[in-house]
Amino acid sequence: MTGTTGAQYSVNLRVRLDNQPGVLGRLAVAIGEAGGNIFAIEGFVAKGPTLERDIVVNCRSTKHQEEVVAIAEKVDGVDLIECYDRTFRMHEGGKIEVLPLMPVGDADDLSMAYTPGVARVCRAIAEDPSVADTHTIRKNTVAIVSDGTAVLGLGDIGPKAAMPVMEGKALLFKEFGNVDAFPICLDVKTPEELIETVIRLAPSFGGINLEDIAAPGAFEVEAELKEKLDIPVFHDDQHGTAVVALAGLENALKIVGKQMSDISVVVAGLGAAGVAVGKILLGAGVGEIIGVDRQGAVYDGRDGLNSAKQWFAENTNRDRRKGSMGEAMAGADVFVGLSGPGLITPDDVRSMAADPIVFAMANPDPEIRPEDVEGLVAVMATGRSDYPNQINNVLAFPGIFRGALDARACDITENMKLAAAEAIAASVSDEELSPEFIIPSVFDKSVPLRVAEAVAKVAVSDGVCRP
């Protein structure tokens, strides 16, 4: 059986074991022979004729889960009492909740939190709308908005099916940025409907995080909302990916001794993330960028370009190079993949310039696996957590919104994104920097604090803070 076991397919086995020598060993061997990886066994002391314990087993797929359970049921001396999928159990009832910030224990509390005292605050906001930024949840609340048309790895699954992803995003906002975020999954048919709906919802929020909206509509939605709203609007699929990719590239270039202005970058996949990566790399001073889609290299004058790709064509590939992915990669210093699995080959990587840097960020399966280019690349990054150098948006969006909210920013500017990338890159010290460690851990809680501070500072200097 191929694939890697992981917590995403883990099962919890509640078993009753006969208190006899070898029973637990037989169970462990059977699970191992079935390809399961025992992640945890509840500690125990055997005192009676039987003992009940929970065993957590990481599996490869739902089918593999069923195989492991079936094997466990057949082991002599073992009764399977219960089994459950730990990922589904985690999602039961959702992953977030609303909690009060103060008690309502008596009539005095009630008279201030609600009627009649609340009317005083309402009148103050009516007279000066900016009071809502400091005396309502707008101060710290972001809407995570999606129509479910481009959910990572799943595609167009609709708003209800997208909810678990948006809930997870809200969980990460709170855990890493102390930002209160709420999933807003909209049943809309067009970008125009989404724009109109978000505009009507905006008074309740201090920022808008757009998520999993199909291109090219995603570009229109973000542009319109940024123009019409006076709160930060940020499409994380685009800009979060771009910020972290730039941070990783800054550190990778330190390892190979190259400068931004001297390198050539190939960007594979020109959806929302690919175009945003191109823009931020241009802003960072990258010398040459060539975008490649299903039809080959993108250049000014090529037929069939949507508005986003046309912008890309006009601002990159100055020599109007044509050809396939392999032809574009020949001589390039950096490959950035935001497309699909198995897109490039080891021979493509061999054709690159000396000390090639490969960011194969397609999820869950990268454009090329690290083991296929071992010894060929100077630095390798992916979007997966089971390989070194994960390009993970959670390094960016909690801190970016934390900084924007703290500064009372009305926009998230290109300079704020560049500042965020620099803060992430600087979180890896010179002593820590290595080909296997160009990006800080997503669990390093100091990273969002650095990002927030840098973003807030630039928001002030860019003049985008509300009085």
C-alpha positions, 0 to 999 in steps of 0.5 A: 500500500502506497502513501504516508500514514498521518493524523488526518486518517487516524482512528481511535480503537477502544479495546478490551484485552485479556490480561495474558502475556502477549495479547497486546504484542499480538495486537501491535504486530497485527496493526503493524503488519496491516500498515498502521502506525500506532501513534499512542496507547493510553498508559495502564496497569493491568490488575484484573482479568481484562483491561480496556484501553484506547489505541490511536492508529495513524492510517493512509486512507479511509479504506486503510482505516477499515482494514486496520479495524478489521485486523484488530477485530480478529486478534485473539484475546482482543475485543473491539468495543468502539472505533471512531475516526478522530478527524470526524470526531474533532469536527462534531459540533464544529470547531469554534464557539462564542464566549462572553467577555464579561459576566452578567451576574446581576441586574446592574450588569444586565442594565449596562450590557443590554437595555437600558445602558446599551442605548448610550453606546448605540447613540454614541456610534450613531453620532460618531461611527468610528466609536464602533471600531473601539466599542464593538466586536469590530475591533477584533473580528474578521469575516472569513468569506467563501462561496466554496467554489475553489476549496483547496484540493477539493474544488467547487464543493459549495458553501456548506461543504466549505464550512469545516475549512472556514471553521478551521481558519477561524480556529487558526486566527484565534490560536495564532493571532488572537483574532476573533474570526467567523466563517461566512459561507455564502450561497451565491452564483456570481462574483457580483452577488458575493460582492453585494452580500459582503458589502451588506455584512461589512458593518459587523466586521473589522476586516474581510478574509476572502477564501477559496473563491475560484479565479478569475472571479476572485480577482474581481471580488477582492478588487471591488471590495477593497475599493468599496469598503473602509476595512482591510480586505485580504484574499489569503489564497493569493496574498498569504501564499505569496507572502510566505513564499517570498519569505522562504525565497529570501532565505533560500537565496541566502543559502545559494548566494544569489540576489533577487535582482539577478534571478529568473523565476518560473511560476507554474499555475496562474490562478489566484495564488500564482498571479499574487506570487508573481506580483509580490516577487516583482515588488521584491525586485526579482529580475525575471519572471515567466508564468506558465499555464496549461498552454505554455509560457504566458506572454503579451500577445498570447491568445486566451488570456483572462484579465489577471493573466493579461496583467501578468503577461504585460509585467513579466517575460520581457523577452516574450519567451514561448514554449512548454514548462520544460522549455521555460525552466531551462536555465531558471534559478527558481521554480514556484509551483502552484498547479498540480501533481507531477507537473515537472520531472527530474530532467526539468530540474537538471536543466535549471541553473546551478543551485536550483531552488524548487518550491513545489507547493501544490497540495496535497500532492506537489509538482514533484516530490522531494525524494525525486530531486534529492541531490539535484536541488539546493533548496526544496519547499512544499505545501506539506507538513510532512516535508521540511520547509512547508509554505504555510499561510498560517505564518502570515494571515494571523499576524497580518490581520493582527497588525492591521486591526491594531493599527486600525488600517483601512487597507492592506497595502503591498508594502504591508505584505512585503513587511510581513514576508521580511518579518517571517524570513527574519524569524529564522536566525543565521544560526538556524538557517539551512536548506532544510530550515528556511521557514519558521515553524507554524507553531512558533508563536513569536512569528505572528507577533513579529508580523503584526508589529511590522505590518502595523508599523508600515500601515502607519507609514503608508497612511492607511490608518483610520483616525 
